Amino acid sequence: MTRRELYEQGRAMLEEANVPDAAYDAYRLFEWASGISHAAYLADPDTPVDPDTKDQYLKACSGRSERIPLQHLIGEQEFMGLLFHTGPEALVPRSDTEVLVETVLDWLAAHDDEIMVPQGREREILDLGCGTGCILISLLHVLDRRPKECFSGTAADISEEALKLARHNACLHDMETRIHWRRSEWFSEVPEKDFSVIVSNPPYIAHDVISTLEPEVAEHEPRQALDGGRDGLDAYRQIITEAPDHLAAGGLLAVEIGWDQGETVSSLFEANGFLDVKVIRDLSGQDRVVIGQKRSRQ
Protein backbone atom coordinates (compact mmCIF):
# COMPACT_ATOMS: atom_id res chain seq x y z
CA MET A 1 0.00 0.00 0.00
CA THR A 2 1.32 3.47 -0.89
CA ARG A 3 1.30 6.60 1.22
CA ARG A 4 -1.52 8.03 -0.92
CA GLU A 5 -3.63 4.89 -0.67
CA LEU A 6 -3.20 4.69 3.09
CA TYR A 7 -4.09 8.33 3.60
CA GLU A 8 -7.16 8.01 1.38
CA GLN A 9 -8.31 4.97 3.35
CA GLY A 10 -7.97 6.89 6.61
CA ARG A 11 -9.79 9.90 5.25
CA ALA A 12 -12.65 7.71 4.05
CA MET A 13 -12.94 6.19 7.54
CA LEU A 14 -13.23 9.62 9.15
CA GLU A 15 -15.66 10.93 6.56
CA GLU A 16 -17.90 7.89 7.03
CA ALA A 17 -17.91 8.60 10.78
CA ASN A 18 -18.83 12.25 10.13
CA VAL A 19 -15.70 13.51 11.86
CA PRO A 20 -15.37 17.30 11.42
CA ASP A 21 -12.41 18.33 9.23
CA ALA A 22 -11.89 14.71 8.25
CA ALA A 23 -9.31 15.44 5.55
CA TYR A 24 -7.16 17.54 7.88
CA ASP A 25 -7.37 15.08 10.77
CA ALA A 26 -6.59 12.16 8.49
CA TYR A 27 -3.43 13.87 7.30
CA ARG A 28 -2.33 14.93 10.80
CA LEU A 29 -2.68 11.31 11.91
CA PHE A 30 -0.75 10.16 8.84
CA GLU A 31 2.02 12.65 9.59
CA TRP A 32 2.18 11.44 13.19
CA ALA A 33 2.14 7.73 12.33
CA SER A 34 4.61 7.91 9.44
CA GLY A 35 6.94 10.58 10.79
CA ILE A 36 7.16 12.31 7.42
CA SER A 37 6.39 15.93 6.61
CA HIS A 38 3.68 17.19 4.31
CA ALA A 39 6.37 18.19 1.81
CA ALA A 40 7.81 14.67 1.81
CA TYR A 41 4.36 13.20 1.27
CA LEU A 42 3.67 15.50 -1.68
CA ALA A 43 7.08 14.80 -3.18
CA ASP A 44 6.50 11.06 -3.36
CA PRO A 45 2.98 9.94 -2.42
CA ASP A 46 3.40 6.59 -4.17
CA THR A 47 6.16 5.32 -1.88
CA PRO A 48 5.06 2.09 -0.16
CA VAL A 49 4.46 2.25 3.60
CA ASP A 50 5.72 -0.31 6.06
CA PRO A 51 3.26 -2.57 7.94
CA ASP A 52 3.89 -0.91 11.32
CA THR A 53 3.04 2.53 9.96
CA LYS A 54 -0.10 1.16 8.34
CA ASP A 55 -1.27 -0.53 11.54
CA GLN A 56 -0.54 2.49 13.72
CA TYR A 57 -2.27 4.86 11.32
CA LEU A 58 -5.41 2.79 10.87
CA LYS A 59 -5.66 2.22 14.63
CA ALA A 60 -5.46 5.97 15.19
CA CYS A 61 -8.08 6.61 12.51
CA SER A 62 -10.33 4.08 14.19
CA GLY A 63 -9.96 5.99 17.46
CA ARG A 64 -10.70 9.28 15.74
CA SER A 65 -13.77 7.70 14.16
CA GLU A 66 -14.95 7.05 17.71
CA ARG A 67 -14.50 10.80 18.28
CA ILE A 68 -11.47 10.54 20.51
CA PRO A 69 -9.88 13.99 20.18
CA LEU A 70 -7.09 14.27 17.64
CA GLN A 71 -4.82 15.78 20.30
CA HIS A 72 -5.33 12.78 22.58
CA LEU A 73 -4.31 10.43 19.79
CA ILE A 74 -1.16 12.27 18.74
CA GLY A 75 -0.45 13.41 22.31
CA GLU A 76 0.32 17.06 21.65
CA GLN A 77 -1.06 20.49 20.82
CA GLU A 78 0.53 23.83 20.00
CA PHE A 79 -0.37 26.82 22.18
CA MET A 80 1.18 30.30 22.06
CA GLY A 81 3.86 28.90 19.74
CA LEU A 82 4.88 26.21 22.24
CA LEU A 83 4.20 22.48 22.09
CA PHE A 84 2.32 20.87 24.98
CA HIS A 85 1.68 17.22 25.67
CA THR A 86 -1.99 16.41 25.99
CA GLY A 87 -4.23 13.62 27.21
CA PRO A 88 -7.56 12.83 28.85
CA GLU A 89 -6.21 14.18 32.17
CA ALA A 90 -6.87 17.81 31.19
CA LEU A 91 -8.60 20.03 28.68
CA VAL A 92 -6.90 20.26 25.30
CA PRO A 93 -5.31 23.73 24.97
CA ARG A 94 -7.43 25.89 22.67
CA SER A 95 -6.66 28.98 20.65
CA ASP A 96 -9.47 30.86 22.45
CA THR A 97 -7.44 30.60 25.65
CA GLU A 98 -4.53 32.40 24.00
CA VAL A 99 -6.66 35.55 24.40
CA LEU A 100 -6.39 35.10 28.17
CA VAL A 101 -2.60 34.83 28.01
CA GLU A 102 -2.24 37.78 25.64
CA THR A 103 -4.54 39.92 27.81
CA VAL A 104 -2.43 39.26 30.91
CA LEU A 105 0.78 40.03 29.03
CA ASP A 106 -0.63 43.28 27.67
CA TRP A 107 -1.86 44.31 31.11
CA LEU A 108 1.48 43.60 32.75
CA ALA A 109 3.29 45.63 30.11
CA ALA A 110 1.16 48.63 31.03
CA HIS A 111 0.60 48.13 34.78
CA ASP A 112 3.47 46.05 36.18
CA ASP A 113 4.78 48.94 38.29
CA GLU A 114 1.36 49.31 39.99
CA ILE A 115 1.60 45.93 41.71
CA MET A 116 2.69 46.42 45.33
CA VAL A 117 4.56 43.21 46.14
CA PRO A 118 5.81 43.16 49.74
CA GLN A 119 9.56 43.45 50.23
CA GLY A 120 11.22 40.07 49.96
CA ARG A 121 8.36 38.58 47.98
CA GLU A 122 9.04 37.75 44.33
CA ARG A 123 6.56 38.49 41.60
CA GLU A 124 4.45 35.39 41.15
CA ILE A 125 1.56 34.21 38.99
CA LEU A 126 -1.04 31.77 40.32
CA ASP A 127 -2.81 29.54 37.79
CA LEU A 128 -5.96 28.03 39.29
CA GLY A 129 -7.11 24.83 37.60
CA CYS A 130 -3.89 24.66 35.62
CA GLY A 131 -4.74 21.59 33.51
CA THR A 132 -1.89 21.03 31.04
CA GLY A 133 -0.06 24.06 32.45
CA CYS A 134 -0.22 25.83 29.08
CA ILE A 135 -1.38 29.19 30.49
CA LEU A 136 1.24 29.57 33.21
CA ILE A 137 4.11 28.11 31.18
CA SER A 138 3.30 30.38 28.23
CA LEU A 139 3.15 33.44 30.47
CA LEU A 140 6.51 32.68 32.08
CA HIS A 141 8.04 31.90 28.69
CA VAL A 142 7.14 35.32 27.31
CA LEU A 143 7.89 37.25 30.51
CA ASP A 144 11.38 35.71 30.63
CA ARG A 145 12.12 37.61 27.44
CA ARG A 146 11.12 40.97 28.83
CA PRO A 147 13.59 43.27 30.59
CA LYS A 148 11.52 43.75 33.76
CA GLU A 149 11.74 41.75 36.98
CA CYS A 150 11.39 37.98 36.61
CA PHE A 151 8.22 36.11 37.55
CA SER A 152 7.78 32.67 39.06
CA GLY A 153 4.58 30.64 39.21
CA THR A 154 2.26 28.49 41.28
CA ALA A 155 0.09 25.91 39.54
CA ALA A 156 -2.97 24.51 41.35
CA ASP A 157 -5.36 21.80 40.25
CA ILE A 158 -7.65 19.40 42.09
CA SER A 159 -6.58 16.56 39.76
CA GLU A 160 -3.33 14.78 40.56
CA GLU A 161 -3.28 13.43 37.00
CA ALA A 162 -3.55 16.95 35.56
CA LEU A 163 -0.72 18.13 37.81
CA LYS A 164 1.50 15.29 36.58
CA LEU A 165 0.79 16.31 33.00
CA ALA A 166 1.48 19.98 33.79
CA ARG A 167 4.78 19.05 35.49
CA HIS A 168 5.76 17.08 32.42
CA ASN A 169 5.03 20.08 30.21
CA ALA A 170 6.99 22.33 32.55
CA CYS A 171 9.97 19.97 32.21
CA LEU A 172 9.68 20.16 28.42
CA HIS A 173 10.19 23.91 28.67
CA ASP A 174 12.78 23.87 31.48
CA MET A 175 10.41 25.41 34.01
CA GLU A 176 9.61 22.71 36.56
CA THR A 177 11.76 24.33 39.27
CA ARG A 178 10.26 27.75 38.52
CA ILE A 179 6.77 26.60 39.46
CA HIS A 180 5.30 25.63 42.84
CA TRP A 181 2.77 22.82 42.61
CA ARG A 182 -0.42 22.56 44.69
CA ARG A 183 -3.09 19.90 44.60
CA SER A 184 -5.93 22.17 45.53
CA GLU A 185 -9.60 22.88 44.94
CA TRP A 186 -9.20 26.50 43.96
CA PHE A 187 -7.59 28.28 46.94
CA SER A 188 -8.12 25.54 49.54
CA GLU A 189 -4.45 24.41 49.61
CA VAL A 190 -2.86 27.64 48.42
CA PRO A 191 -1.48 29.31 51.54
CA GLU A 192 0.52 31.96 49.69
CA LYS A 193 -0.59 35.58 49.56
CA ASP A 194 0.36 38.62 47.49
CA PHE A 195 0.33 37.09 44.03
CA SER A 196 0.93 39.64 41.30
CA VAL A 197 -1.50 37.88 38.97
CA ILE A 198 -4.15 35.21 39.44
CA VAL A 199 -5.31 33.59 36.22
CA SER A 200 -7.83 30.84 35.58
CA ASN A 201 -9.75 29.06 32.86
CA PRO A 202 -12.32 27.45 35.15
CA PRO A 203 -15.21 25.12 34.24
CA TYR A 204 -17.95 27.39 32.90
CA ILE A 205 -20.42 25.17 31.06
CA ALA A 206 -23.84 24.76 32.66
CA HIS A 207 -24.35 21.21 33.91
CA ASP A 208 -27.30 20.42 31.62
CA VAL A 209 -25.52 21.71 28.52
CA ILE A 210 -22.54 19.34 28.64
CA SER A 211 -24.41 16.41 27.10
CA THR A 212 -25.22 18.55 24.03
CA LEU A 213 -21.57 19.27 23.22
CA GLU A 214 -19.51 17.53 20.56
CA PRO A 215 -18.54 13.97 21.60
CA GLU A 216 -14.85 14.96 21.65
CA VAL A 217 -15.66 17.25 24.57
CA ALA A 218 -18.63 15.66 26.30
CA GLU A 219 -17.25 12.12 26.28
CA HIS A 220 -13.48 12.50 26.32
CA GLU A 221 -12.51 15.64 28.23
CA PRO A 222 -12.49 15.64 32.06
CA ARG A 223 -15.96 16.42 33.39
CA GLN A 224 -14.66 18.40 36.34
CA ALA A 225 -12.90 20.76 33.93
CA LEU A 226 -16.18 21.44 32.11
CA ASP A 227 -18.99 21.43 34.68
CA GLY A 228 -19.65 24.90 36.06
CA GLY A 229 -22.76 23.91 37.99
CA ARG A 230 -26.39 24.69 37.32
CA ASP A 231 -25.71 28.04 35.66
CA GLY A 232 -22.03 27.61 34.78
CA LEU A 233 -20.91 30.19 37.34
CA ASP A 234 -20.04 28.15 40.45
CA ALA A 235 -16.25 28.43 39.99
CA TYR A 236 -16.39 32.17 39.28
CA ARG A 237 -18.28 32.87 42.48
CA GLN A 238 -15.63 31.13 44.56
CA ILE A 239 -12.58 32.41 42.68
CA ILE A 240 -13.69 36.04 42.51
CA THR A 241 -14.78 36.12 46.16
CA GLU A 242 -11.54 34.64 47.50
CA ALA A 243 -9.01 36.13 45.08
CA PRO A 244 -8.62 39.49 46.88
CA ASP A 245 -7.23 37.65 49.92
CA HIS A 246 -4.44 36.19 47.75
CA LEU A 247 -3.63 39.10 45.45
CA ALA A 248 -1.04 41.77 46.09
CA ALA A 249 -2.38 45.32 46.20
CA GLY A 250 -2.75 46.45 42.62
CA GLY A 251 -2.61 42.86 41.34
CA LEU A 252 -4.63 41.40 38.49
CA LEU A 253 -7.33 38.74 38.36
CA ALA A 254 -8.00 37.41 34.85
CA VAL A 255 -10.43 34.61 33.92
CA GLU A 256 -11.63 33.02 30.72
CA ILE A 257 -15.42 32.99 30.28
CA GLY A 258 -18.11 31.56 28.03
CA TRP A 259 -19.42 33.73 25.21
CA ASP A 260 -22.57 34.74 27.14
CA GLN A 261 -21.04 35.32 30.59
CA GLY A 262 -19.31 38.69 30.22
CA GLU A 263 -21.94 40.82 31.92
CA THR A 264 -22.55 38.42 34.80
CA VAL A 265 -18.89 37.71 35.56
CA SER A 266 -17.86 41.37 35.31
CA SER A 267 -20.64 42.20 37.79
CA LEU A 268 -19.16 39.65 40.19
CA PHE A 269 -15.77 41.37 39.84
CA GLU A 270 -17.28 44.76 40.66
CA ALA A 271 -19.29 43.40 43.59
CA ASN A 272 -16.03 42.11 45.11
CA GLY A 273 -14.24 45.44 44.88
CA PHE A 274 -12.19 45.01 41.70
CA LEU A 275 -11.32 48.15 39.76
CA ASP A 276 -11.05 48.85 36.04
CA VAL A 277 -13.06 45.74 35.20
CA LYS A 278 -13.02 44.92 31.49
CA VAL A 279 -14.53 42.28 29.23
CA ILE A 280 -12.15 41.29 26.41
CA ARG A 281 -13.41 39.80 23.16
CA ASP A 282 -11.77 37.14 21.02
CA LEU A 283 -11.05 37.38 17.29
CA SER A 284 -14.59 36.27 16.44
CA GLY A 285 -16.04 39.11 18.51
CA GLN A 286 -17.27 36.93 21.38
CA ASP A 287 -16.72 37.82 25.03
CA ARG A 288 -13.79 35.67 26.17
CA VAL A 289 -11.92 37.16 29.17
CA VAL A 290 -12.75 39.31 32.18
CA ILE A 291 -10.05 41.18 34.10
CA GLY A 292 -10.00 43.39 37.16
CA GLN A 293 -7.40 45.00 39.40
CA LYS A 294 -7.30 44.76 43.17
CA ARG A 295 -7.42 48.12 44.88
CA SER A 296 -4.04 49.49 45.93
CA ARG A 297 -3.39 50.35 49.54
CA GLN A 298 -4.32 53.88 50.49
Buried (B, 14 or more C-beta within 10 A) or exposed (E): BEBBBBBBBBBEBBEEBEBEEBBEBBBBBBBBBBEBEEEBBEEEBEEEBEEEBBEBBBEBBBBBBEBBBBBBBBEBBEBBEBBBBBBBBBBBBBEBBBBBBBBBBEBBEEBBEBBBBEEEEEBBBBBBBBBBBBBBBBBBBBBEEEEEEEBBBBBBBBBEEBBBBBBBBBEBBEBBEBBBBBEBBBBEEBEEEBBBBBBBBBBBBBBEBBEEEEEBBBBBBBEEBBBBBEBBBBBBBBBBBBBBEBBBBBBBBBBBBBBEBBEBBBEBBEEBEBEEBBBBEBEEEBBBBBBBBBBEEE
